Amino acid sequence: MRFNTEAISVEGFTKVAIRLRGDGKDYQFRLKHVARDYQSYITTFSTDGEWQTIEIELSDLYPSFRGRKLDMPNFEFESFEEAAFLIANKRNERFELLIDWIELR
């Protein structure tokens, strides 16, 4: 799932908080500073089948392209134009990830 938007400022914030309910699988959360960039800044989180709130440090998001970590700094921008969720396990299977809200903290 991908959400493109006008630039959203992260000035004054250090984290993204997400209230979600998953299916026990691991997912990636991804940001792009500019939507047309080839690299995404990613981290992986686990779900437990219950409603949970996860917090992700923006500075922990590392650059990646097609599954490869890039030799670039972690996310250090003042805004982003794209947020996405990805199940990156290379399997054809059912999944369920419900998103209640996303906020900057």
N, C-alpha and C positions, 0 to 999 in steps of 0.2 A: 504494500500500500504506500502510495506516494502523495504528498501534499505540496504543491507549488504555490508560492505566494510572493507578494512584494516583500522587500527586505524587512525582516523582523529584527529589531535591535535587541542585543543581549547585554548592552552596557548596564553595569550595576548588578548583573546576575552572574552566578557561578555554576548553577545547576539547572537541569531540566527534571521536573517531577512528572511522573505519569501514573495515573490510576488506571489499572487494567486487570483483566482476568484472562489468563491463558489456559492452555491445555496440558501443562506439564513439560512443554518443549522449550528449547532455547530459541531466542529471536535476536535479531540485530536491530538496534536503533541507529539511524543514520541521519546526518545533516550535511547539506551542501551550502557552502558560503554563497556561491553563485550557482544557480540551477544548471547552467550549461557547463560547469566544470566537469572534468572526467572523474576526479576523485571524490569520494564521499568520506566523511569523518564518522567513524563507527565505534560501537561497543556492543558486546553481547550481554544479554540478561536472561535469566531463567524465570520460568513461570511455574506456579505450583497448583494450578486448578482453582484457586480461590482469588477473591478480589485482593489486590495488593497495590501498594504505592511504591514505585521504585524511584530512586534519585540517581541521576547520572551527572557527574562532574563534567562540565563542558571541556575542561582541560584534559580529561581522560579520553576524549574521542580522537582516535588515531586515523591517519589518512590511509585509504585503501582503494584499490581499483581491481575489479574482477578477482577478488579473493586474495590479492597480494598486498601486504603492508608496504607502503611507500616510504622512502627515505626523505621524509619531510616532517616539519614540526606538527605536533598535535594541534587541534582546533584552537586558534588564538585570534579569531576575528570578532568584530563588533556587531555582526549581524549574520543571518542566514536567509536563504530563499527557498530551501526545500527541506522537508523532514520526511522520513520514510521508515517503515518497518519491513523486515525481510526475514523469512525463515530460510536459512542458508545451509541446509543439510543435504542438498543434492538428492533428495528422495521425492518420488511422486506419492504424496500422501495427503490425507485430510489434516487440516489444522484449524484452530479457532483462537483468535485473539480479539478480545473486546476492549475497546478503549473508551473509558469514561471521560477523562480529561487529561490535558497536557498543559503544564504551566512552567514559567521560568521562576527560579528562586535565587 
